[in-house]
Amino acid sequence: MQTFDSDGVAISYLDVPPSAEPRDTAPVVLIHGFASNVATNWVSTGWVGTLSEAGYRVLALDNRGHGQSEKLHDPSCYGGPVMAEDARRLIEHLGLKQAHVMGYSMGARVAAFLALKHPGLVRSAVFAGLGFNMVRGMAGTGPIANALEAPSIDDVVNPTARTFRAFAEQTNSDLKALAACIRSSRDPISRDDVGRISCPVLVAVGSEDVIGGSAEDLAELIPTGEAYVIASRDHMKAVGDKGYKEAVLAFLERHA
């Protein structure tokens, strides 16, 4: 992992060259989900290797407050638009003109803000693990924040909040930083907003994913959108799915 300065915040990232004949001049930027990190979301699931072997340069950043990036405990330091600027600065830091961007769950939301604010930088986008709930919003963030701040996971009784706490402990996360992240101002993305996204977009969500919502319903709102339903997968198990990888590689090939 390398590190760069993103407006005063140290952001760690992985930069992997293509291991096969280069397929595209634009790299693929990967943005992971809440409480995860590059290693968990993209390396251990085989995504970095899959993309590199397909001929793509792969850039993957640890979001602020996550992984090896700087841990901030002030909620005002987070939010989708703020974190999208970290991705934008990484692309510009490396002197790149464009990139394909794929985000999972929270990372998909960050990728959407990036595509809206900086359309010239995003050649194509994959919103994975987050479908129609991108515009409907996520409820119940308070219990998750409380669970992250609890003295012990044994003190957490809310089943959903307990799942997030367990995952955060599994990834050795800074619990206070994650609580600040999820308590941050959650800038809304409206139907009109996603309707203004101009780059090609693939929405990929598991058929059993109750957190992300419908892939088809979100794709219908995006003029250039298309949907891929990851069969028989929920929010956690969809990440490394073989069919999902094949769909993304085919999508990238069409827009290289």
ZADREN-900571 format. One record per residue: residue in one letter; x, y, z of N, C-alpha, C in turn. Coordinates in steps of 0.2 Angstrom, whole numbers, padded with zeros to 4 digits, always signed. Each point is the difference from the previous one (the first is absolute). Example, Ala and Ser with C-alpha at 12.3 -4.5 7.8 and 13.67 -1.06 7.14 Angstrom:
2
a+0066-0028+0039-0004+0006+0000+0004+0006+0000 s-0002+0005-0004+0004+0006+0001-0004+0005+0003 
This chain:
256
m+0004-0006+0000-0004+0006+0000+0004+0006+0000 q-0001+0005-0004+0003+0006+0000-0005+0006+0003 t+0003+0005+0001-0004+0006+0004+0001+0006-0004 f-0006+0004+0000+0001+0007-0003-0005+0005+0004 d+0002+0006+0000-0004+0005+0004-0006+0002-0004 s-0006-0001+0003-0006+0002-0003-0003+0006+0004 d+0002+0006-0002-0002+0006+0004+0001+0000+0007 g+0006-0003+0002+0002+0000+0007-0001-0007+0003 v-0004-0005-0003-0001-0006+0003+0004-0005-0004 a+0003-0005+0004+0005-0005-0003-0005-0006-0002 i+0000-0001-0007-0004-0005-0003+0005-0006-0003 s-0001-0006+0002+0004-0005-0002-0003-0003-0006 y+0004-0003-0005-0003-0003-0006+0004-0005-0003 l-0003-0005-0004+0004-0005-0003+0000+0002-0008 d+0006-0001-0003+0001+0001-0007+0003-0006-0003 v-0004-0004-0004+0002-0006-0003+0000+0000-0007 p+0005-0001-0004+0000+0001-0007-0003-0006-0003 p-0002+0000-0006-0003-0006-0004+0005-0005+0000 s-0002-0006+0001+0005-0006-0001-0001-0004-0006 a-0005+0003-0005+0000-0002-0006+0000+0006-0005 e-0001-0002-0006+0001+0006-0005-0005+0005+0002 p+0002+0007+0000-0005+0005+0002-0006+0000-0004 r-0006+0001+0003-0006+0000-0003-0003+0007-0001 d+0003+0005+0004-0003+0006+0000+0005+0005+0003 t+0000+0006-0003+0005+0005+0003-0003+0003+0007 a-0007-0001+0001-0003+0002+0006+0000-0005+0005 p+0003+0001+0007+0000-0005+0005-0007-0001+0003 v-0001-0005+0004-0006-0001+0004+0001+0002+0007 v-0004+0004+0002+0001+0003+0007-0005-0004+0004 l+0002-0003+0006-0005-0004+0004-0001+0004+0007 i-0006+0001+0002-0002+0003+0006-0004-0005+0004 h+0003-0002+0006-0004-0005+0004-0005+0003+0004 g-0004-0005+0004-0005+0002+0004+0001+0002+0007 f-0005+0001+0003+0001+0002+0007+0002-0005+0005 a+0005+0002+0004+0003-0005+0005+0005-0005-0003 s+0001+0001-0007+0004-0005-0004+0007+0004-0001 n+0004-0003-0005+0006+0003-0002+0002-0003-0006 v+0006+0002-0003+0002-0003-0007+0001-0007+0001 a+0004-0003+0005+0001-0007+0001-0006-0004+0000 t-0005+0002+0004-0006-0004+0001-0004+0000-0006 n-0002+0006-0002-0005+0001-0006+0003-0002-0007 w+0006+0001-0001+0003-0001-0007+0005-0005-0001 v+0005+0000+0005+0005-0005-0001-0002-0007+0002 s-0003-0001+0006-0002-0007+0002-0005-0003-0004 t-0004+0004-0003-0006-0002-0005+0002-0002-0007 g+0007+0002-0001+0002-0002-0007+0000+0006-0005 w-0003+0005+0002-0002+0006-0005+0007+0003-0003 v+0004+0001+0004+0007+0003-0002+0003-0004-0005 g+0001-0007+0002+0003-0004-0005-0004-0001-0006 t-0007-0001+0000-0004-0001-0006+0001+0006-0005 l+0000+0006+0003+0000+0006-0005+0007+0001-0003 s+0005-0001+0005+0007+0000-0003+0001-0005-0005 e-0002-0006+0001+0001-0006-0005-0004+0002-0007 a-0005+0004+0001-0004+0002-0006+0003+0005-0004 g+0005+0003+0003+0004+0005-0004-0001+0008+0003 y-0003+0000+0006-0001+0007+0002+0005+0002+0006 r+0002+0006+0000+0003+0003+0006-0005+0001+0005 v+0001-0002+0006-0005+0000+0006+0003+0005+0005 l-0004+0004+0002+0001+0005+0006-0006-0001+0005 a+0002-0001+0006-0005-0002+0005+0002+0004+0006 l-0004+0005+0003+0002+0004+0006-0004-0002+0006 d+0003+0000+0005-0003-0001+0007-0004+0007+0001 n-0006+0000+0001-0004+0006+0002+0003+0003+0006 r-0001+0007+0001+0002+0003+0006-0004-0003+0006 g+0004-0001+0005-0003-0004+0006+0000-0007+0000 h+0003-0003-0006+0000-0007-0001+0007-0003-0002 g+0001-0006+0001+0006-0003-0002+0006+0003+0003 q+0005+0002-0005+0006+0003+0002+0000+0008-0001 s-0006+0002-0002-0001+0008-0001-0001+0003+0007 e+0001+0006+0000+0000+0004+0006-0007-0001+0004 k+0000+0000+0006-0006-0001+0004-0002+0007+0003 l-0006+0002-0002-0003+0006+0003-0006-0001+0004 h-0001+0003+0005-0006-0001+0005-0005+0005+0000 d+0001+0005-0005-0005+0005-0001-0005-0001-0006 p-0006-0001+0002-0005-0002-0006+0000+0005-0006 s+0002+0007+0001+0000+0004-0005+0006-0001-0005 c+0004-0005+0002+0006-0002-0005-0002-0005-0005 y-0007-0002+0001-0002-0006-0005-0006+0002-0004 g-0003-0004-0003-0006+0001-0004+0002-0002-0008 g-0005-0002-0004+0002-0002-0006+0003+0005-0005 p-0002+0007+0000+0004+0005-0004+0007+0001+0002 v+0001-0001+0007+0007+0001+0002+0004-0006-0002 m-0002-0006+0001+0004-0006-0002+0001+0000-0007 a-0005+0002-0004+0001+0000-0007+0006+0004-0002 e+0001+0006+0003+0006+0004-0001+0006-0004+0001 d+0000-0004+0005+0006-0004+0001+0002-0004-0006 a-0005-0003-0003+0001-0004-0006+0002+0004-0006 r-0003+0006-0001+0002+0005-0005+0007+0002+0001 r+0002+0001+0006+0007+0002+0001+0005-0005-0001 l-0002-0006+0001+0004-0006-0002+0001+0000-0007 i-0005+0000-0004+0001+0000-0007+0004+0006-0003 e-0001+0006+0003+0004+0005-0002+0007+0000+0002 h+0001-0003+0006+0007-0001+0003+0004-0004-0004 l-0003-0005-0004+0004-0005-0004+0000+0003-0007 g-0002+0006-0001+0000+0003-0007-0004-0003-0005 l-0006-0003+0002-0004-0004-0005-0006+0005-0002 k-0002-0001-0006-0005+0004-0003-0007-0003+0001 q-0001-0006+0000-0006-0004+0001+0001-0007+0004 a-0006-0002+0003+0001-0007+0003-0007-0003+0000 h+0000-0006-0001-0006-0004+0002-0001-0001+0007 v-0006+0001+0003+0000+0000+0008-0005-0005+0002 m+0001-0004+0004-0004-0005+0003-0001+0001+0008 g-0005+0001+0003-0001+0000+0007-0005-0005+0002 y+0001-0003+0006-0004-0005+0003-0004+0003+0006 s-0006+0000+0001-0004+0002+0005+0001+0008+0001 m+0003+0002+0006+0001+0007+0001+0005+0002-0005 g+0004-0004-0003+0005+0002-0005-0004+0002-0007 a-0006-0004-0001-0004+0002-0006-0003+0007+0001 r-0002+0002+0006-0003+0007+0001+0006+0005-0001 v+0006-0002+0002+0006+0005-0001+0001+0001-0007 a+0000-0006-0004+0001+0000-0007-0005+0004-0004 a-0007+0000+0003-0005+0004-0003+0001+0007+0000 f+0003+0002+0006+0001+0007+0001+0006+0003-0004 l+0005-0005-0001+0006+0001-0004-0002+0001-0007 a-0005-0004-0003-0002+0001-0007-0004+0006-0001 l-0004+0002+0005-0004+0006+0000+0004+0006+0000 k+0005+0001+0004+0004+0006+0001+0005+0000-0005 h+0003-0005-0002+0006+0000-0005-0001-0005-0006 p-0005+0001-0004-0002-0004-0005+0005-0001-0005 g+0005+0004-0001+0005+0000-0005+0006-0006+0002 l+0000-0001+0007+0005-0005+0002-0003-0007+0000 v-0006-0001+0000-0003-0007+0001-0002-0002-0007 r+0004-0005-0003-0002-0003-0006-0006-0004+0000 s+0000-0005+0005-0006-0004+0002+0000-0001+0007 a-0006-0002+0002-0001-0002+0008-0004-0006+0001 v+0002-0003+0005-0003-0006+0003-0003+0001+0007 f-0006+0000+0001-0003+0001+0006-0002-0007+0003 a+0004-0003+0004-0001-0007+0002-0003+0000+0008 g-0004-0004+0002-0002-0001+0006-0005+0006+0003 l-0002+0004-0005-0004+0006+0002-0004+0001-0006 g-0007-0001+0000-0005+0001-0005-0004+0006+0001 f-0007-0002+0000-0004+0006+0001+0000+0003+0007 n+0003-0003+0005+0001+0003+0006+0005+0006+0000 m+0003+0001-0006+0005+0006-0001-0004+0006+0001 v-0006+0000-0003-0005+0006+0000-0005+0000+0005 r-0001-0006+0003-0005-0001+0005+0003+0002+0007 g+0007-0001+0000+0003+0001+0007+0000-0006+0004 m+0005+0001+0005+0001-0006+0005-0003+0002+0007 a-0004-0003+0003-0003+0001+0006+0004-0004+0006 g+0000+0003+0006+0003-0004+0005+0007+0001+0001 t+0003+0005-0002+0007+0001+0001+0002+0001+0007 g-0005+0003+0004+0001+0002+0007+0002-0007+0004 p-0004-0005+0000+0002-0006+0003+0006-0003-0002 i+0002+0001-0006+0007-0003-0002+0005+0004+0003 a+0000+0007+0000+0005+0004+0003+0000-0002+0008 n-0006-0001+0003+0000-0001+0007+0004-0007+0001 a-0001-0005-0004+0003-0006+0000+0007+0000+0000 l+0003+0004-0005+0007+0001-0001+0003+0003+0006 e-0004+0005+0004+0003+0003+0006-0001-0004+0006 a-0004-0005+0000-0001-0004+0006+0006-0003+0003 p+0001-0001+0006+0006-0003+0003+0002-0007-0002 s-0005-0004-0002+0001-0006-0002-0006-0002-0005 i+0001-0005-0004-0005-0002-0005-0005-0004+0004 d+0001-0002+0006-0005-0004+0004-0005+0005+0003 d+0001+0007-0001-0004+0005+0002-0005+0002-0005 v+0001-0003-0006-0004+0002-0006-0006-0006-0001 v-0006+0002+0000-0005-0004-0001-0004+0000-0006 n+0001+0006-0004-0003+0001-0006+0003-0005-0005 p-0003-0005-0004+0003-0005-0004+0004+0004-0006 t-0003+0005-0003+0004+0003-0006+0006+0004+0003 a-0001+0003+0005+0006+0004+0003+0005-0004+0003 r-0002-0006+0002+0005-0005+0003+0004-0003-0006 t-0003-0001-0006+0003-0002-0006+0006+0005-0002 f-0002+0006+0000+0005+0005-0002+0006+0000+0005 r-0002+0000+0007+0005+0000+0005+0005-0006-0001 a-0003-0006-0001+0004-0006-0001+0005+0001-0006 f-0003+0003-0006+0004+0000-0006+0006+0005+0001 a-0002+0006+0004+0005+0005+0001+0006-0003+0005 e-0002-0004+0004+0005-0004+0004+0004-0005-0004 q-0003-0003-0004+0003-0005-0005+0006+0004-0004 t-0002+0006-0002+0005+0004-0005+0005+0004+0005 n+0000-0001+0006+0004+0004+0005+0000+0007-0001 s-0006+0003-0001-0002+0007-0001+0001+0004+0006 d+0001+0006-0001-0001+0005+0005-0007+0002+0001 l-0003-0003+0006-0007+0001+0001-0003+0007+0000 k+0004+0004+0003-0002+0007+0001+0000+0004-0007 a+0005-0002-0004+0000+0003-0007-0006-0002-0004 l-0002-0007+0001-0006-0002-0004-0006+0003+0003 a-0001+0001+0006-0006+0003+0003+0000+0007-0002 a+0005+0004-0001+0000+0007-0002-0002+0000-0008 c+0003-0005-0004-0002-0001-0007-0008-0001-0001 i-0002-0004+0004-0008-0002-0001-0004+0005+0003 r+0003+0004+0005-0004+0006+0002+0000+0006-0004 s+0004+0000-0005+0002+0006-0004-0007+0002-0004 s+0000+0006-0002-0005+0003-0004-0001-0005-0006 r-0006-0003-0001-0001-0004-0006-0004+0004-0005 d+0005+0003-0004-0003+0004-0006-0004-0004-0004 p-0007+0002-0002-0004-0004-0004+0002+0000-0007 i-0001-0006-0003+0000-0001-0008-0007-0001-0002 s-0003+0005-0004-0007-0001-0002+0000-0003-0006 r-0006-0002-0002-0002-0003-0007+0003+0005-0005 d-0001+0006+0000+0002+0005-0005+0008+0000+0000 d+0003-0001+0006+0008+0000+0000+0002-0006-0004 v-0002-0006+0001+0002-0006-0004-0002+0000-0007 g-0005+0004-0001-0002+0001-0007+0005+0004-0004 r+0004+0004+0003+0005+0004-0003+0007-0003-0001 i+0000-0006+0003+0007-0003-0001+0000-0002-0008 s+0006+0002-0003+0000-0001-0007+0005-0005-0003 c+0004-0003+0005+0004-0006-0002-0004-0006+0000 p+0003-0005-0004-0003-0007+0000+0000-0003+0008 v-0006-0002+0002+0000-0003+0007-0003-0007+0000 l+0004-0004+0004-0003-0007+0001-0002+0000+0007 v-0006-0002+0002-0002-0001+0007-0001-0008+0001 a+0004-0002+0005+0001-0007+0002-0002-0001+0007 v-0005-0004+0001-0003-0001+0007-0002-0007+0001 g+0001-0003+0005-0002-0007+0002-0008-0001+0000 s-0002-0005-0002-0007-0001+0000-0003-0001+0007 e+0004-0001+0005-0002-0001+0006+0002+0006+0005 d+0002+0005-0003+0003+0006+0003-0005+0005+0002 v-0002+0000+0007-0005+0004+0002+0003+0007+0002 i+0007+0000+0001+0003+0007+0001+0000+0004-0006 g+0002-0003-0005+0001+0004-0006-0006+0002-0004 g-0005-0004+0000-0006+0001-0004+0001-0002-0007 s-0005+0001-0004-0001-0002-0007+0005+0003-0005 a+0004-0004-0004+0005+0002-0005-0004+0003-0006 e-0006-0004-0002-0004+0002-0005-0003+0007+0001 d-0002+0001+0006-0004+0007+0001+0005+0006+0000 l+0006-0001+0002+0005+0005+0000+0002+0001-0007 a+0002-0005-0004+0002+0000-0007-0005+0004-0004 e-0007-0001+0001-0005+0003-0004+0000+0008+0001 l+0003+0002+0005+0000+0008+0001+0006+0003-0003 i+0005-0004-0002+0006+0002-0003+0000-0001-0008 p+0000+0006-0004+0000-0001-0007+0004-0005-0003 t+0006-0001+0002+0005-0004-0002+0001-0007+0004 g-0005-0001+0004+0000-0005+0005-0002-0007-0002 e+0003-0005+0002-0002-0007-0001+0001-0004+0007 a-0004-0005+0000+0000-0004+0007+0003-0007-0001 y+0003-0002+0005+0002-0007+0001-0002-0003+0007 v-0004-0005+0000-0002-0002+0006+0004-0006+0002 i+0004+0000+0005+0004-0005+0003-0004-0006+0003 a-0001-0005-0004-0004-0005+0002+0001-0004+0007 s-0005+0000+0004+0001-0004+0007+0005+0003+0004 r+0001+0006+0000+0005+0003+0004-0003+0006+0005 d+0003+0000+0006-0003+0006+0004+0006+0005+0000 h-0001+0005+0004+0005+0006+0000+0007-0002+0001 m+0001-0005+0005+0007-0002+0002+0003-0005-0005 k-0004-0004-0003+0003-0006-0004+0000+0002-0007 a-0002+0006-0002+0000+0002-0007+0007+0002-0003 v+0004+0003+0005+0006+0003-0002+0004-0004-0005 g+0002-0006+0002+0004-0004-0004-0003-0005-0005 d-0006+0001-0001-0004-0004-0005+0003+0000-0007 k+0001-0006-0002+0003-0001-0007-0005+0003-0006 g-0006-0001+0001-0004+0003-0005+0000+0008+0000 y+0000+0003+0006+0001+0007+0000+0007+0002-0003 k+0005-0004+0001+0007+0002-0003-0001+0000-0008 e-0003-0005-0002-0001-0001-0007-0004+0006-0003 a-0005+0002+0003-0004+0005-0002+0004+0007+0000 v+0004+0001+0005+0004+0006+0000+0005+0000-0006 l+0003-0006-0001+0005+0000-0005-0003+0001-0007 a-0006-0003-0001-0003+0002-0006-0002+0007-0001 f-0002+0003+0005-0002+0007+0000+0006+0004-0001 l+0006-0001+0003+0006+0004-0001+0002-0001-0007 e+0000-0006-0003+0002-0001-0007-0004+0004-0005 r-0007+0001+0002-0004+0004-0005+0002+0007+0000 h+0003+0003+0006+0001+0007+0001+0007+0002+0000 a+0004-0005-0002+0008+0001+0001+0001+0005-0006 
